[in-house]
Amino acid sequence: MLPRGASSMPPPPNPAPYSPPPRVTLPSGLEILRTFSGAVIFLEILFGTIVWILVASTGVPLPVLQGWVMFVAVTAWFLSIVFLSVFLFGYANRIAVNWNQADFIFHGATFVFYFGAFLLQAATTSLHHFPRNFNSTTQESILSGREYNISIAASIFAFATAICYGCSTALALRRWRLNNS
């Protein structure tokens, strides 16, 4: 006789379903550069380098604003190179990470930060006609003519870089949804 509350049925199997490791939908090696996502990541790195060079070549009249622009440009540039290298050298197949989700989170966060950096760079550019010292009798602008032109170019390339990160975010979201459905 079985004890009270016991059943003759065996216990049910573990209710946690087996989930295979996430599938990497981006190719490894040089094949990634032949995909649209790889090309956009390459453009992110290229345009980010240009933003970095342009902002560094000005006199940085507003260190708080342009310091953040430089931080975002350098950090995003470095992380994009690391992200691309993971796929170029085939580490994505060896590291058990949901790369579609990581791609979406990385590019989405970087898009937000880069768009903010673009806005700050554009704000710095728009202050061109304000005087550097309000108490001075001479009217020296915050940005010289050369720095103003460089700041315009930096704003344009920061916007282009933000758009590239936005496109990568959209592509990563699409891959993530297709992989999870």
N, C-alpha and C positions, 0 to 999 in steps of 0.2 A: 504494500500500500504506500502511496505517495504522501509526503507530509502535506499538511493543509496549505493551500495557496500555490502548490507546485503544479507544474504541468508536465505532461508526458512529451510535449513538443520540445525540440532543441531550441536554444536561444536564437533570436534572429541575428543575421550577420551584421557587421558594423554598418550603421546607417550612413556613414560618410562615403559618398560616391568617389570612385576613383577618377581622378582628373589627370590626364596626361600632361606632360610639361608643355608650356605654351609653344606654339609654332612660330618660328621666325619667318615673317613674310618678306623681309628685305633680303636680297641676296648678299653673299659674302664675297670678299675679294674685289677685284676691279669691276666686277659686274654691277656693284652698287652705283658706280658712276654713270652707268648706262640707264639707270632708272630716273624717273622724274624727281623722286625724293632725293636721290643722291646728287643730282644736278642742283637742286634748290639748296641743299646743305652746302655744296661747294660755293654757291653764290652768297650764302650767309657768311661764310668765312671770308670770301673776297671783299664783299661790301663792308663787313665789319672791320677788316684791315684798313680799308680806305677811311672809314669813320675815325678809327683810332689814330691814323696818321694825320688827318686833317685837324682833329681837336688838339692833338699834341703840338701841331705847328703854329697854333695861335698863342697869344700872350696870356691866355686864361684870365680875363678880367673879372670873372665871377667864379671863384674857385668852388663854391658850394654847388652851383649848378653844373659846371663843366666837370667837376670832380666826379659827380655821380654818372655823368655821361661816359667818362673814361672808364670808371669802374664797370659799368654795364658792358661797354664795348669790349674791354679786355677779358672780362670773365666769360661773356658769351662766346667770344672768339676762341678762347682756350677750351671751353666745354664742348663747343661744336667740333673742334679738331679731335678731341678725345672721343666723342660720339661717332664721328666718321671713321676714326681709326679702329674702333671696336668692330665695325663691319668690314673695313678694308683688310684687316689682319685675321678675320674669322673668329674673333673671340665671342661674338654673339652666339655662336653654336655651342660654345663650351660653358658659358655662364647661364645658369638656370634663372632667367629673369623674363618676365613678360615684356618683351622688347616693344611690342606695339603700345602697351600702356606707358612704358617708360618714355617712349618717343613722344607720345601725346603730352604727358606731363612736362617733360623737359621743354619741348617747343612751345607749349601753351604758356608756361611761366616765363620763358625767355621773351615771347612775343609781348607780354604785358610789360615786362621791364624795359624792353627795347622801345616800345611805343612811348613809354614815359620818358625815356632818355631822348627820344626824338622831340617830344614836347618841350623838354627843358632846353635842348639845343636851339630849337626854334624861338623860345622865349629869350634866350641869350642874344640871338641874332636880332630880334625885334627891338632890343634896347640900344641899338646902334647910335641913335641920335641923342640919347640922354648924355648929359655932361658927366665926366668922370668925377670931378670934385664940385659939389654944389657951392662951396664957400670960396672958390677960386674966382678970380676976375677973368681968367682965360677960359674959353669954352673948348675943352679937349673932350672928344667923344670917347665913349667906353671902348669902342672898337675902331681901329684905324681902317682906312679904306681896304687895305690888303686883308686884314683880319676879318672884316665884314664879308668880303667875297669868299674867304675860306670857310667862314661860319655858315654861309648860305650853302656851300657845297657839302659841308658836314651835315647840315639839316636834311638836305636832299638824300644823301646816302644813308643817313640814319632812318629816314622814312622807308627807303628801298629795302634796307635790312629788316626793318620791322615787318614789312609786307612779306618778305621771304620767310621769316619765322611764322607769320600767320598762315602762309600757304603750307608750310611743313606741318603746322598744327592741324589744318584741315585734312591733309593727306594721312596723317597719323590717326586721326579720329576715324576716318573712313576705313583704314586697315584694321583698326581695333574693333570697330563694329562688325566688319565682315568676318573677322576671326572669331568673334564671340557669338555669332548667329548660327 
